[in-house]
Every structure is written in C-alpha cells, then in structure tokens.
Amino acid sequence: MDLATRRRRTALFLFFLMPGLSISSWVTRTPDIRDQLDASTAQMGLVLFGLSVGSMLGILSSGALVARFGTRPVMGVGTVLIIVSMAVIGSGALLSSAPAVTVGLFLFGAGMGGGEVAVNIDGAEVERITGRTVLPTLHGFFSLGTVVGAVVGIVCTAVEFPVQWHLGGVAVIAAGMFVYAFRAIPAAVGRTRGPRTADDDAAPARAAVWKDRRLLLIGGIILAMALAEGAANDWLPLLMVDGHGVDPALGSAVYAGFAAAMTLGRFGGGFFIDRFGRAAVVRASALSAALGLTLVIFADSPVLAGAAVLFWGLGASLGFPVALSAAGDSGPDPAARVSLVAMIGYIAFLVGPPGLGFLGDHYGLRSAMIVVLAFVAVAVFLAPAIGTRRTTRPEAHTAQVPASDPALDGSHTARRD
C-alpha cells in the first residue's frame, strides 16, 4: 500500500469516527434532553422526525451528488453539517426548544445520510485498490467513536454536566479532525458524469442496478441489520430506563456496552470473513442479533437484558459493512451499487427508529422492538445472497472496473463470490 493510499485510509478512519462520536454523544443525553424539553415518548418521536426528514434528503440526493461532484465535496459538506448539528442540538436543549433540537437533528440526518454514503463509496474504492478487507475496520472506527462518545456521555450524565457544553465540545473536537482528514481525500472518486453528460448513460445504468435481484436481496440484508443498529443508537438508553427501570447513567452504560460489542465485532470481523465467507458471517451475525433482541424484549431481568445487549451489538456489527462490500463486487458500476445499498441501509438506520417511537408510545419500547426482531430474522434467510468467500489477494486481477467510470478505473481487485 503506497503512502497516499495509507493516508487516505487513515482519513477515512476519522470520517467514520466523527459521526460515531457525534451520534453517541447526543444519544446518551437523550434522557436529559427529553427532560429539558419536558417531552413524552411520542413527542420525542416527533423531534426525531427531524432526523428522518434530514436523512431522507441526504440519502436520496447522495448518489446523484457523488456521481456529479465526486465523494470528496459530498463528504466535506456532510461532515460540516454533522459538526454544526451538535451545536444546534445543544442550544435547543439549553433553550428547552423542541423545534431547535428538531432542526439540529435535521442537520445531523442530512449530513450523515448524504456524507456517509459518500464515505462508504470511497471506502469501497480503497478496498478494491488494496485487495484487502477494509470496510468492516472502517465501520469499526464508527463504532469506536460511539464507544468514546458513550463513555464521555455516561460521565457527563453522572456529574450532570450541561448538555449544551458537552455537545459544543464534541463539535470543536470533530472540527479539528475534519480539518486534518479532508486534505487526504482525493478528488473525483465516484464521479461518473459531468454537467453536459448527466442524462446520457445515467438512466439506463440506474435502471440496471435497480433490476439486479441479488443486489436488492443484499439491500434487504442491510436494511434489517442497519435497523437493528439504528434502533439501539436512538432508543437503547431510553429502552433500558423506561422498559427495564434502570437509572439514566446505567442506561447509558448499557448503550456503551452495545457500542463496545459493535466495535469488537467490526475490528475482528475481517478474520472471520476471510476464513468462513460472507454468507456464514452474516447469518451468524443475524442469529446473534436476534438472540440479543429476544432477551431484551422478553426477559424481565434488567441484568439479563443488559447482558443480552452484547449479543445484539455483536450481531449488528458486520451486516452493514459486509453488505456494502458484497454490493461493490456484485457487478459493473460499483459506485452506483454501493450507493444504492448504502441508501437502503441509511434509510433503515436513520428513518426507521423514529417510527419505533410512535409504536413505543402506544405499546411500550420493548414491544416496539419486536418489529426490529422480525426484520433481523428475515436477514438470516437472505444471507446466501451476500456471497461466499472473498478473494483478497492484490495480484488476483481477474476483472477490471469498466473504463467508463474514470474515478474507479485501474488497479482494482476482482473478487469471487
């Protein structure tokens, strides 16, 4: 791996770390934010609806923006929106303003939904260049960010540190990371068309991607596993507080355990993927997540439920990155394929959990999680679509990305399913 690629990979580590740090920072403070807003579960669902709207806007526009401008500017704008959202959410909590918190979550959703799709496309490109399993490790840095953010959030909750100063500090730290990382990202990656050729070949290519049955099955897997991850990120502290009667600090600690399990699964996942293949790993992951969810939903013991969260986190850890790798290998135009599957995943990750809030208000959060359990159970049966084993040797050049995609042309590694 040359120096430029190594620096690029390090920059991508930070681009994954920043949203993880940010999302866990405000998630661990949701009980405090709810109290400052004096909001019910249903009202918190409405506040989170800002996240849904922003996410949809970012997700639906991301593929076209990457194709037009490349990953670098889309990643940059998305990350800036995430940084700004931290300050806005903190200000809204300070002012006890639900609309302000909603706007902050809108900015966060737009930044994460748009920017993270671009980061995943760039990460898939690095994976093809190096011929190594990279995306699980990259997503591991997202989970590492959630662990760090959760630990800080637990401490801040325990000492009753003001939410606005906590989130403001996160914004400053993330801004420093962004300035350092942005310079290492090359231009034009993922860019497939210019202003005068936007309609020439784009529509047929998009249609072909949408008609790919295997790709849509991979999308089903990522939808289920991303929903399992997103549900925990948005609701796990409140699920433990309201559903199992633990105090807020302990609820945040359980979330930190979930994030730690996610991190462990992603950093260690590459070994198991290369040894046993994608399908076996995804099936085992879905089974682990289903076991954890079942115990959290139906076990009345807070201790057992808290321990089961570790199975939930381990199970949810690899579905997203492994599905993205499989999507990039599933046919021509890998950027479009990764973009499509990533959009499906982020729709589930960011838009699904607010809907759980409305179910939770009527039936309780524990019962609402049955929906997540059902989706994860389906992923067990869809696992064969993900493929079998990867070929990760850089010298195994058996196919090249079509030259019509200048951003992805050259020095790429084909993989066998």
N, C-alpha and C positions, 0 to 999 in steps of 0.2 A: 504494500500500500504506500503510495507516494505521500509526500508531506502535505500537499494541497488537499488530498482526499482525507488524510488524517485530521487536518484542521477542520475540514468541512464536517466530518463525523462528530468531532468534539462540539462544534457549534450546534449541530442538531441535538446533541445531548442536552444542551442548555435550552434549546427551543422546546424540547419536551419537558424539561424540568420546570420551566416558568409557569405554564398553565397548571401543572400538578400542584405546585406550591400555592398558586393563587386559589384554585378551586377548594383545596382542603382548608385554606385559611378562612374563607367565609362559611364553608360547610360546618366546621367545628364551632363557629359562632352563631349558627342558626338559632339555637335556643335563646341566646341573648338578644339577637336581632328580633326574633319573634316577640320577646317580652318588651323590648323597647318600642316595637310597633303596636303592641297590645293586639296581636293578630291571632285568629283561630287557625286551625289546620286548613280549612277551606280558604281563608284569606291568604295564608301563606302560599297555597296553590295558585291563587291569582297573582301574587307577587312573582312567583316563579314562572308565571306565564310570560313575563317579560323576557326571561331566559329562552323560552320556547320560540317567541317571535324573532328574537335576535338570532337564535340558532338557525331557524329556517331560512332567514335572509342570507346568513353567511354560508350555509350549506348549499343552498340552491344556486348561489352565484359563484361558488368557489371554482367549480370545474371550468366554467367559461372564462373566469378571470385568469386562472392559471394558463389555460390554452392561449389566451390573448397576451398576457404580460409575463408569464413565467412564474415560478414558485417564489422567487426572492421578494418582489414587492408585495405579493399577497401575504406571505409570512410576516413581513415587516408591519404592514397595516394591521393585520390581525393581532399581533403581539402588542402593539401600541394600544389597541382597544382594550385588551385584557388588563394592561397596566392602568389605564385611565379608569376602568370599571372598579378597581379596588378602592380608589379614592372616592368615587361616586357612591358606592355601597356604604362605605364608612361614614360619609357625610349624611347619607339618608338615615342611617341608624342614629347618628348624633341628633338630627333634627326630628326624629320619630316620624319620618316621612315615608310612607309606603310607596308613593309614586317615585320618589328619588331612588329608593332601593330597587324598584322595578326597572327604572332607566339604567341603573348600574348593571343589573343582571342582563338587560337587553344588550348592552355594550359587551359584556362578557360573552354572551352567547354568540353575537355576531363575530367577535374576534376569534373565539375558539372554533366555532363552526366553519368559518372561512379559512383562518390561518392554519388550523391543524390538518385540514385536508391537504393543503399545500406542503406542509412539513412531512406528511406521510408519503406524498409523491416523491419528494426529494429523498426521503429515507429509502424508499424502494429503489430509486436510482442508484444510491450508494451501495445497496445490497447487490444489484446487478453488476456494478462495476467491480466490486471486490470479490464477488462469488462466495460470500460468507453470510451466515445467518445474522442479520443486523437488527431487523425491526423489533424482535422481542426485547433486545437490550435497550434500544431507543425508547420503547414504551416503558421499559423498566425505570428509566430516568423520570418519566411522568409519575410513576408510582413512588419513586424515591422522593420526588417533590411533594407528593401527597403525605408521605410519612413525616418529612421535615415540617411541613405546614401543620399537620395534625398535632405533632408534639408541641410545637410553639402554641398552637391554638388551645391545647389542654392546659398548658401553663398559664396562658393569658386568661382562660376561663376560670381557673382555680384561684388566681390572685385578683380576679375582677378587673383586669386591665381593660381600659376603654376600647371598644370595638374600632372606633374611628382611627385611633393611633396605631392599633395593631395592623389594620388593613392599609393604612397610609405607609407604614414601614415596609410592608410587603411590596407595595408599588415602587418604592425607592430602590429596593434590592433588585427587583425584576428589571427595572430600567437600566441598572448597571450591567446586568447580564446581557440584556438586549444589545446595548452599545458594543459590547465585546464580541458577541456572536454574529451579529448581522454582517460584518465585514467578510467573514469566511464563506458566505453562501454565494456560489457563482450565479451569474445572470443567465437567463434564457432556458433554464431547466424546465421541462414540461411545456414550453411554448411551442405550439404546433401550427399557429396561424397568425397572420398579420392583419392589419385593418382592411386590406383590399382582397384578402382571400378567405375571409371569415366564413363565407357561405359555400365555398367551392366544394370541399370534401367533408365538412364538419357534420352535416346532417346524416349522410349515409353511414359515417363512422359511428355516430351516436346510436343510430338505429340498430347497427350490427351488435353493438355492445349490449343494448337492452334486450336483444333477442337471444343472447347467449344463455342457454338453460343452466349450464354449470355455474356461470358467473352469478346468476340470480339465486341459485342454491347457496353459493358462498355468501351472498348478501343476506340470506336468511339466517345463516350461522352467526354472522357478525351482528345482525340485528338483535338476536337473542342474547348473545354474550355481552354486547355493549349495554343492553338494557339492564342486565344483571350488575354491571359495574356502575352505571349511572344511577340506578336506584339506591345503591349503597352510598354513593357520593352525595346524593341530595337528601336522603332520608334516614340513613343509619343512626346518627346520633339521636334524632327525634324518635325513631323506631325503638331504640333501647330505653329512652326516657319515658315515652308515653305508653309503649307496648309492654315493657318489662319492668317499669317502675324504678329504674336506676337514676342516680343524680346526674346532672349535666356533665360534670367533669368525667365521671365514669363512662357516660355515653360517648364522649369524645375519645376516651381511651380505647373503647371497643372499636371505634372507627379507625384509630391509629393501628390497631391490630389487623384490621382488614387491609389497610394500606400496606402494612409490612408484609402480609401474606402475598399481596399483589406484586410487591417488589421482588420478593424471593422467587415467586413463580416466573417472573419475566427475566430476571438475571440468570436463572438456572434453566430456563426453558430451551435455549438453543441446543444444549447437550441432548436432551430427550427428543427434540425434533429431529436432529441429525441421526440419532440412534434408532428411534422407533417409527419415525414418519409423522407427517402432519395429522393424518386422519386419526391415528391411535391417540395422539396427544390431545387433539380437540375433543374426542369422545370422552377420554378420561377427565378432561377439564370440565366438560358439561356435567358429567356424573358427580364430580366433587362439588360444583356449584349447586346442583340440585339437592345434594345431601345437606349442605350447609343451610340453604334456604328452607328446606323442610323442617329442620330442627329449630331454626329461628322463628318460623311461623307457628309451629305446633307445640314446641316444648315450653312449659310454663316456668321452668327454672331459668332465672337470669344468668346463672353461671354456665349452664349448658348452652344457652343461646349465644352467650358471649364467646364461648369456645368454638361453636359451630360457625361463627363468622370467619374463622380462619380457613375453613373448608370453602366457604363462599368466596373469599378473596383468592385463594389458590386456584379455584375453578374458573373464576372470571379473568384471570391474569393473561392467558395466552390466546383466547378466542379472537380478540381484535387484531393483534399483530400477525398471527398466523394466517388469518383470513386475508389480510392485506397482501402478504407475500404470495399466497396462492392466487389471488386476483391478478397480480402483476405477471405471473407466469402462465396465465390461462389462455393467452392468445396474443394477437397483434395489438398495437396501440396500448402498451401497458399503462401509460399515464391516464388515459381515459378509463381503463378498467379499475385502477386503484382509486381514481376519483369517484367513480360510481359506487363502489363498495364502501369507501370511506364515508360518502354522503349518507348511505343507508345506516352505517354504524353511528354516525353522529346524530342522525335523526333520533335513533333509539336512545343514545346516551344523554342527549340534552333535552329532547322534547318529550320522551316517554315519562320520565319521573314526575313532572308537574301533574300529569294526568293521574298518577298514583295518589297525589294529594287529595284530589276530589273523591276518589274511592275511599281513601283513608278517613275522610271526614264523615262518610256515611257508614263505613263498615269497620273502621279501625285500620291502622297502618299494617298490622300483622296480616290481616285478611287481604289487604290490597296487594301484598307481596305474592299472593297465590298466582296472580297474573304473570309475574316475573318467572315464577317456578314453572308455569306451563310453557312459556317460551323456551326456557333452558332445556326442558325435557324434549322438546321438538329438535333442538340442536343436536342431541345425542344421535338421532336417526339421520340427520343431514350430514353428519361428519364425513362419510365417504366422499362427498363432493369436494372436499378440501384437497384431495390428492393423497399420495402415499409418501414416498421418500423424496428428499431433496438431493440434488447433485450440487455440492458446494465447492468443487474444485475449480479454481480460476481457469485452469487450462482446458476445461471441458466445454469448448466453444462448439456447440452443435447447431446454433441458430443465432441469428442477429436480429436486433430490432430493426424494422423497416427504415430505410434511409429517409422516408418521407417525414419522419419525426426527427428534426435536426437536434433537438435537445437530448434525445435518447440514443442517438446513433453512435456506434463504435464502442469497443472494449467492454461489451456486455456478456454476461454468462447465461447460457440457456440452462434450464432445469427440467428434469424429467419428473413427471408425476407417474 
